Amino acid sequence: MAEATSSQIGETSRSATAAGRPAIGTTLLAFYAAVVVVQGGHVVEHIIQLIQVYVLGIPDDEALGLLGFVLAFQGTEEWLHIVFNLTYLACLVIISSRVLGLPMVPLLARMAFLFFGVWLEGWHVIEHIVIISNVVANNGCPCPGILDSQLGVSDTVLHFGYNAIAYTATVLPFVYLLRPVRPAKPQ
């Protein structure tokens, strides 16, 4: 099977446009869809952590989500989160470099994606770097970040917020890419 070149990845598929799909390469659209699905799963993990803390009464530092129980290192899920969030940020940068110039994505959706998606996720990664430095220093938790300490809010709530906002900003342009292309009106 031949591998696609980088120029083919971003090419507009004539058959996709003719079928009423967006004028975007199918590989890029599949990549974006995978990012949306995987980050959706990450948001669900944070919802599970909220349930563990606020419904089941599990202490914050022990509420690891589902994957965190399986992939805990140093008694915490924080290593899993930093790897995931670094990967997510890299994916958002790739998406932004290819998608944000497309005319079917309105300017407001592009700006929301850049600020509430890419920029906020960049800040989120910085938070995780601070958290990991505390994990290393304490050989586990307590492992506060920056804003949870400053605002007096639990990291479970704060990081759910980061993920929910960044995810919403990621989904918004994706929805526009899935809309059928409307033919230009004849003049």
TISETOR-330205 format. One record per residue (C-alpha): residue number from 1; residue in one letter; chain; x, y, z. Coordinates in nm, 4 decimals. Layout:
TISETOR-330205
n  res  chain  east  north  up
NUM  A  A  X  Y  Z .
...
end
This chain:
TISETOR-330205
n  res  chain  east  north  up
1  M  A  0.0000  0.0000  0.0000 .
2  A  A  0.1467  0.3380  -0.0997 .
3  E  A  0.1909  0.6000  0.1685 .
4  A  A  0.0378  0.9443  0.1242 .
5  T  A  0.2728  1.2369  0.0776 .
6  S  A  0.2318  1.5486  0.2882 .
7  S  A  0.0853  1.7316  -0.0122 .
8  Q  A  -0.1757  1.4583  -0.0555 .
9  I  A  -0.2787  1.4732  0.3094 .
10  G  A  -0.4114  1.8281  0.2802 .
11  E  A  -0.5483  1.7966  -0.0742 .
12  T  A  -0.9091  1.8686  -0.1434 .
13  S  A  -1.0907  1.5575  -0.2491 .
14  R  A  -1.3010  1.6374  -0.5576 .
15  S  A  -1.5273  1.3397  -0.4941 .
16  A  A  -1.5799  1.4452  -0.1316 .
17  T  A  -1.6712  1.7995  -0.2389 .
18  A  A  -1.9001  1.6667  -0.5097 .
19  A  A  -2.0703  1.4474  -0.2498 .
20  G  A  -2.1417  1.7554  -0.0382 .
21  R  A  -1.8647  1.6992  0.2164 .
22  P  A  -1.6186  1.9667  0.3243 .
23  A  A  -1.3269  2.0595  0.1022 .
24  I  A  -1.0662  1.9094  0.3324 .
25  G  A  -0.8356  1.6122  0.2927 .
26  T  A  -0.9919  1.2894  0.4188 .
27  T  A  -0.6764  1.2013  0.6160 .
28  L  A  -0.6851  1.5343  0.7984 .
29  L  A  -1.0575  1.5002  0.8637 .
30  A  A  -1.0033  1.1476  1.0028 .
31  F  A  -0.7175  1.2754  1.2213 .
32  Y  A  -0.9377  1.5578  1.3525 .
33  A  A  -1.2222  1.3111  1.4178 .
34  A  A  -0.9865  1.0847  1.6142 .
35  V  A  -0.8713  1.3818  1.8247 .
36  V  A  -1.2352  1.4743  1.8971 .
37  V  A  -1.3217  1.1163  1.9991 .
38  V  A  -1.0119  1.0621  2.2167 .
39  Q  A  -1.0434  1.3999  2.3905 .
40  G  A  -1.4127  1.3234  2.4452 .
41  G  A  -1.2997  1.0105  2.6298 .
42  H  A  -1.0597  1.2223  2.8351 .
43  V  A  -1.3447  1.4554  2.9347 .
44  V  A  -1.5457  1.1472  3.0398 .
45  E  A  -1.2497  1.0419  3.2595 .
46  H  A  -1.2693  1.3807  3.4316 .
47  I  A  -1.6447  1.3396  3.4809 .
48  I  A  -1.5745  1.0010  3.6399 .
49  Q  A  -1.3249  1.1683  3.8739 .
50  L  A  -1.5898  1.4254  3.9724 .
51  I  A  -1.8327  1.1398  4.0465 .
52  Q  A  -1.5649  0.9616  4.2505 .
53  V  A  -1.5059  1.2734  4.4628 .
54  Y  A  -1.8523  1.4308  4.4932 .
55  V  A  -2.0803  1.1274  4.4768 .
56  L  A  -1.8687  0.8400  4.6086 .
57  G  A  -1.6732  1.0484  4.8613 .
58  I  A  -1.3284  0.9371  4.7431 .
59  P  A  -1.0568  1.1884  4.8455 .
60  D  A  -0.9303  1.4092  4.5603 .
61  D  A  -0.5812  1.2583  4.5519 .
62  E  A  -0.7271  0.9054  4.5313 .
63  A  A  -0.9866  0.9782  4.2601 .
64  L  A  -0.7878  0.8502  3.9636 .
65  G  A  -1.0646  0.7949  3.7083 .
66  L  A  -1.0767  0.4572  3.5324 .
67  L  A  -0.7518  0.4677  3.3347 .
68  G  A  -0.5714  0.6223  3.6313 .
69  F  A  -0.6351  0.3125  3.8409 .
70  V  A  -0.4787  0.0967  3.5712 .
71  L  A  -0.1987  0.3346  3.4693 .
72  A  A  -0.1106  0.4988  3.8024 .
73  F  A  0.2567  0.5712  3.8619 .
74  Q  A  0.3851  0.7006  4.1949 .
75  G  A  0.0320  0.6565  4.3285 .
76  T  A  -0.1162  0.9153  4.0920 .
77  E  A  -0.2707  0.9502  3.7480 .
78  E  A  -0.0736  1.2706  3.6833 .
79  W  A  0.1873  1.1050  3.4570 .
80  L  A  -0.0963  0.9782  3.2387 .
81  H  A  -0.2474  1.3274  3.2255 .
82  I  A  0.0735  1.5068  3.1286 .
83  V  A  0.1480  1.2628  2.8455 .
84  F  A  -0.2114  1.2860  2.7253 .
85  N  A  -0.2251  1.6659  2.7435 .
86  L  A  0.1108  1.7129  2.5668 .
87  T  A  -0.0131  1.4855  2.2884 .
88  Y  A  -0.3462  1.6690  2.2710 .
89  L  A  -0.1696  2.0070  2.2480 .
90  A  A  0.0522  1.8778  1.9651 .
91  C  A  -0.2591  1.7552  1.7811 .
92  L  A  -0.4291  2.0938  1.8258 .
93  V  A  -0.1248  2.2692  1.6779 .
94  I  A  -0.1327  2.0351  1.3766 .
95  I  A  -0.5055  2.0910  1.3306 .
96  S  A  -0.4734  2.4680  1.3646 .
97  S  A  -0.2009  2.4807  1.1005 .
98  R  A  -0.4243  2.3073  0.8446 .
99  V  A  -0.7845  2.3887  0.9317 .
100  L  A  -0.8007  2.7462  1.0515 .
101  G  A  -0.7583  2.8973  0.7058 .
102  L  A  -1.0510  2.7066  0.5593 .
103  P  A  -1.3374  2.9352  0.4586 .
104  M  A  -1.6125  2.7048  0.5862 .
105  V  A  -1.4986  2.7631  0.9463 .
106  P  A  -1.6292  3.1043  1.0627 .
107  L  A  -1.3805  3.3502  1.2104 .
108  L  A  -1.5404  3.3338  1.5564 .
109  A  A  -1.5043  2.9529  1.5641 .
110  R  A  -1.1393  2.9842  1.4547 .
111  M  A  -1.0637  3.2413  1.7232 .
112  A  A  -1.2403  3.0319  1.9902 .
113  F  A  -1.0344  2.7325  1.8799 .
114  L  A  -0.7084  2.9270  1.9025 .
115  F  A  -0.7796  3.0889  2.2392 .
116  F  A  -0.9981  2.8382  2.4249 .
117  G  A  -0.8465  2.5344  2.2562 .
118  V  A  -0.4800  2.5836  2.1715 .
119  W  A  -0.3869  2.8613  2.4170 .
120  L  A  -0.5833  2.7183  2.7111 .
121  E  A  -0.4436  2.3711  2.6457 .
122  G  A  -0.0947  2.5230  2.6412 .
123  W  A  -0.1630  2.6729  2.9852 .
124  H  A  -0.3072  2.3382  3.0955 .
125  V  A  0.0223  2.1694  2.9987 .
126  I  A  0.2148  2.4264  3.2043 .
127  E  A  -0.0128  2.3401  3.4996 .
128  H  A  0.0721  1.9721  3.4493 .
129  I  A  0.4448  2.0454  3.4394 .
130  V  A  0.4111  2.2125  3.7817 .
131  I  A  0.2009  1.9198  3.9067 .
132  I  A  0.4595  1.6670  3.7840 .
133  S  A  0.7392  1.8628  3.9495 .
134  N  A  0.5451  1.8254  4.2771 .
135  V  A  0.4861  1.4533  4.2110 .
136  V  A  0.8612  1.4056  4.1654 .
137  A  A  0.9453  1.6164  4.4725 .
138  N  A  0.6904  1.4330  4.6927 .
139  N  A  0.7187  1.0907  4.5267 .
140  G  A  0.3449  1.1201  4.4656 .
141  C  A  0.0825  1.3606  4.5879 .
142  P  A  0.0092  1.6141  4.7282 .
143  C  A  0.0815  1.7619  4.3889 .
144  P  A  -0.0804  2.1026  4.3480 .
145  G  A  -0.0705  2.2991  4.0275 .
146  I  A  -0.0718  2.6762  3.9901 .
147  L  A  -0.4328  2.7908  3.9838 .
148  D  A  -0.5818  2.5273  4.2139 .
149  S  A  -0.3469  2.6532  4.4863 .
150  Q  A  -0.4129  3.0192  4.4061 .
151  L  A  -0.7914  2.9895  4.3736 .
152  G  A  -0.8473  2.7368  4.6513 .
153  V  A  -1.0318  2.5052  4.4135 .
154  S  A  -0.9694  2.1328  4.3804 .
155  D  A  -0.7594  2.0171  4.0878 .
156  T  A  -1.0394  1.7730  4.0008 .
157  V  A  -1.2786  2.0613  3.9348 .
158  L  A  -1.0180  2.2883  3.7735 .
159  H  A  -0.8884  2.0273  3.5306 .
160  F  A  -1.2397  1.9190  3.4376 .
161  G  A  -1.3000  2.2855  3.3508 .
162  Y  A  -0.9824  2.3115  3.1433 .
163  N  A  -1.0708  1.9968  2.9512 .
164  A  A  -1.4375  2.0821  2.8988 .
165  I  A  -1.3547  2.4292  2.7630 .
166  A  A  -1.0684  2.3121  2.5392 .
167  Y  A  -1.2838  2.0255  2.4112 .
168  T  A  -1.5758  2.2526  2.3261 .
169  A  A  -1.3388  2.4834  2.1380 .
170  T  A  -1.1988  2.1828  1.9499 .
171  V  A  -1.5393  2.0472  1.8510 .
172  L  A  -1.6727  2.3804  1.7234 .
173  P  A  -1.4623  2.4033  1.4023 .
174  F  A  -1.5003  2.0281  1.3522 .
175  V  A  -1.8789  2.0668  1.3338 .
176  Y  A  -1.8373  2.3254  1.0569 .
177  L  A  -1.6080  2.0894  0.8668 .
178  L  A  -1.8753  1.8199  0.8751 .
179  R  A  -2.1426  2.0448  0.7285 .
180  P  A  -2.2165  1.9910  0.3610 .
181  V  A  -2.0528  2.2364  0.1253 .
182  R  A  -2.3142  2.4648  -0.0220 .
183  P  A  -2.2710  2.5389  -0.3889 .
184  A  A  -2.1957  2.8996  -0.4748 .
185  K  A  -2.4992  3.0956  -0.5873 .
186  P  A  -2.4911  3.1831  -0.9553 .
187  Q  A  -2.4584  3.5550  -1.0172 .
end
